[in-house]
Each structure stands twice: as C-alpha cells, then as structure tokens.
Amino acid sequence: MRVFAASLATETNTFAPLFVDRSAFEGAFYCPPGTHPATPTLCSGPMIAARELAQREGLTLIEGTATWAEPAGLVSREAYESLRDEIIGQLKAALPVDIALFGLHGAMVAHGYDDCEGDLLAHARAVAGPTCIIGAELDMHCHLTDQMVEAADVINAFKEFPHTDFLERARDLATLCLRAARREVRPVTAVFDCRAISGFMTSQEPGRGFVDRMLAMEGRDSILSISVAHGFQAGDVYDVGTKVLVIADGDLGKAAALAETLGREILGWGPGGGVPRHYKPEEAIAEAVRLAEPGRPVVLADRWDNPGGGVAGDSSVMVDALLKHSDIPAAIGAMWDPVAVGFCRAAGVGAEFRLRFCGKAAPTSGHPIDADVRVRGITDDLLIPFEQSWVSLGPAAAISIGNLDVILSSTRAQTFSPPVFTNLGIDLAAKTLVVVKSSNHFYAAFAPIAAKVLYLDTGGPYPSDTRKIPYKKARRPLAPLDPNPLL
C-alpha cells in the first residue's frame, strides 16, 4: 500500500489585527518533503504516525510539505492557495495512493476561505479519487464543517486540553485509516451540533471524566472513534461552536445516537460548566499570596492574552497589577516585544537602563510600560519543550524590576513550560506567583511545581465574553448569545 502524508495548519483569530502571509509559515515551521524532524509539532503528528505505520506494516510512504504558522489573524489568499496547491501537487505526483493523511488544525481562515481545511480536503478527494482513504487530525479547537466530513473518511481530533495527546491521536488516525483501506472496517460518520460554544478543560472535572469515558467507548460496540470539536470562539465563521463527531463501523444510526447523547451531556453542564473560575487581577494576586507555599508558587494563567489564541501576547495589564505589589516576588512571561529584546541583548546581562516594553500591538494591549530595568539573562533562541515537540520563542531576554522578573520574547508563542523562565536564570521556587501567557497548555508542565493553578480574566484582547462577541457569520441561534434551541 502507498500512503501520502502532509500538514498545513494555523489557528485564525478573525478579530486579531495580526495578519499572516507565507513568510509566517516559513519562519515558524516549514519542512519540504522528507525534511520533517523525528518529533512532531502540534499539528504534524500524522507525519510521524505515518512513518511509524509504514515501517511497522511495510507500506510505501510519500511525504509532502509540513508547515505551521503561529496563531494570529487572517491568512492571505496567496499564502493559503500557494501552500494548498503545493501539497495537492505533491499528492498528485504520488498517485496512486491508498491512504492520504493530513495534519490540520481546523480553525484556519484565509481571505476568501472561511474553511481552509475543508477546501484542502475537498481538493485532496478530487485528486486521490473515491477509493482512497483520507484521514485528518484536527485540534479540538476547530470549526467542524460539513465539507470536512464529506471529504474525509476519518476525522480524529485531540481529546486533551491541554493538548498532551496530539501524537496519540495521530497514531489512532493512521491505524484506523489502514484498517479502512484493508476493508477491515467501514467508517461512517455522524455529527451532533450542540448549537453552543461549550469548551471545557480536561485538567479538571467534568471534562476529565468525560474524556476518560470517551476513550473507554472507542473500540467497543462498533464505535471506532469519538471526537469533540470544542470550537474556537475567536473565529467568526458559520460553523463556530461545539459539535460531537462519532465514527462507527457501518452503523450510522448508532453513531448518530451516541453523538447526540454526548452532546447533550456537555450541554447539561450549563454555560461555563467546563471551565474554572476566572479571577480579576487584584483578586488573583490576593489569592496567590494566600495559597503560595515555600518553594511552590501559585501559577496564574493569562488566558485572554494568550498567543495561542491568535493575539499578540503583549498586554501590560498584569505587569501594571504586579508593579503595584512591589513586595511580592513574582514573574511573568513570555511577553512579545522583539524591539525591547533587541535593546536588552545589545545592552548585555547586568545592564541597568530605562526601558519601554509591551502594550504596543493594539489598544487592548494596555499601555507601554516605562521602567528602570536590569537585564538578568539573554539568549539567541529560547527553545522550550511542549510534549514531544520543541517550540522556539526566538531571541529573548529576562529583565528585573525590583521583585518582578519579566520574560520578553521575539517570537509569539505560548508559555508551555518552565524553561521559558529557568533557561534565562529565573528561579521559580523563589516566587510567590508566576503569570504565564497561555490558555491551558502550560498545565501539564507547570502544575507539578505549583501550589495552585488559577485562571485570570484580564479583559482581553482575546474575545473572552462569548455573550458579547460581534459575530457576523455564525449560524444562529448559538448559545450563549441566544437561547439554545435544543434545550
């Protein structure tokens, strides 16, 4: 058998003024055929899973391009079309193929294309033909569309939030596609639209138990795969929102019934039932002081200024709040400010000077901070681990303003793990609180060192209050903007 694998992914915040061209993909992660490293990125797990499958089963693997751009605003038409056509051209050159595997995100939006993944899969189907088994792995924060479902035989989304399972799910995808290609199973797909934005975390209940039960159902009673598309609320597209996808072996009725049962269970948690309390800055600081333990800081997640949500990651709101509590040992990072990083690297470690940093990308970023700083550490490339992958924050610097240490980066990326701080000489055990620019992907790496993990409501710039998001394209009614018609 012949297998083709490729990856094209980013996550689009249609409200963000950070636009994406082809250079954003090439600068973040771009691997032409055969050059993908041995470890996966967040959305290129199928490349590694395909290699494993080909070696184990004696298959012929043809690799296409794998590329990723950091989440931001709209992708240019030229960038999307050129990368799509590059991959589809590689698929055409590889024909005939029995299986085509794609590592996607599911929330990529370009000028003229509200459903980039559905468009790519439709092109792949047209080229590969009706008998080719097409499989796609999606981030759970995707917009699951009819076009995706119609074009692919198997869709499998991450189950964990934080995303600790992207390689596991890619392996599931590859194995199921091989079984389908060998005609051992006949995948049929049903989708239940919850008509709501109902995301949840799996680092706590009820999401943890829910996903554990999903995993236990797979492989039993004709159920092949279960995915929950949480949706990405910062994307103004028709299909924004939560949907449940179930793949069964030849039994569409069984798939549909289970999808509805699981979807209604999610709705039963009520608005916000799957997420923890979010604290205002002053509330969070007071709670952190109360809960911190010797050698174990409280970790505060600045969810609404998280680069993984397509925003700048340069909001000064929490820096302002922490500077009002100069007696509290604290750290915050990574904050995006390549200009300030350049100043610090030129000045060198130990330099003391007046620096303006952050609060620059948009009005929602707050105001720039002007402070007397000392450069604590610098690096040509702040490289940090995230599960099986490595993420670069580019040239970076650590600065101190009294008891507050701030990490500044040249590349926008989430604060996935403690090396964001420790690689620049910041001792987290000496802190009372640590603020991370991340939604929940930090959790697996930071929770073991934390006395407690709390979540912040800093007001944006990510659209945090779903009841007030000015959607123009979303299908309505859509809870919580409207009463849910299913309840």
Sequence and secondary structure as in RCSB ss.txt:
>XXXX:A:sequence
MRVFAASLATETNTFAPLFVDRSAFEGAFYCPPGTHPATPTLCSGPMIAARELAQREGLTLIEGTATWAEPAGLV
SREAYESLRDEIIGQLKAALPVDIALFGLHGAMVAHGYDDCEGDLLAHARAVAGPTCIIGAELDMHCHLTDQMVE
AADVINAFKEFPHTDFLERARDLATLCLRAARREVRPVTAVFDCRAISGFMTSQEPGRGFVDRMLAMEGRDSILS
ISVAHGFQAGDVYDVGTKVLVIADGDLGKAAALAETLGREILGWGPGGGVPRHYKPEEAIAEAVRLAEPGRPVVL
ADRWDNPGGGVAGDSSVMVDALLKHSDIPAAIGAMWDPVAVGFCRAAGVGAEFRLRFCGKAAPTSGHPIDADVRV
RGITDDLLIPFEQSWVSLGPAAAISIGNLDVILSSTRAQTFSPPVFTNLGIDLAAKTLVVVKSSNHFYAAFAPIA
AKVLYLDTGGPYPSDTRKIPYKKARRPLAPLDPNPLL
>XXXX:A:secstr
 EEEEEEEE  B TT S  B HHHHHHHEEE TT   SS  TT HHHHHHHHHHHHHT EEEEEEEEE  SBS B
 HHHHHHHHHHHHHHHHHH S SEEEEE  S   BTTBS HHHHHHHHHHHHH TTSEEEEEE SSS   HHHHH
H SEEEE   SS   HHHHHHHHHHHHHHHHTTS  EEEEEEE SB     SSSTTHHHHHHHHHHHTTBTTEEE
EEEE   TT  STT S EEEEEEES HHHHHHHHHHHHHHHHHT TTTTS  EE HHHHHHHHHHH BTTB EEE
E GGG GGGTS S   HHHHHHHT TTS EEEEEEE HHHHHHHHHH TT EEEEEES  SSGGG   EEEEEEE
EEEES  EEEETTEEEE  SEEEEEETTEEEEEESS     STHHHHTTT  GGG SEEEES SSTTHHHHGGG 
SEEEEE    SS   GGG   SSS SS BTTS  TT 
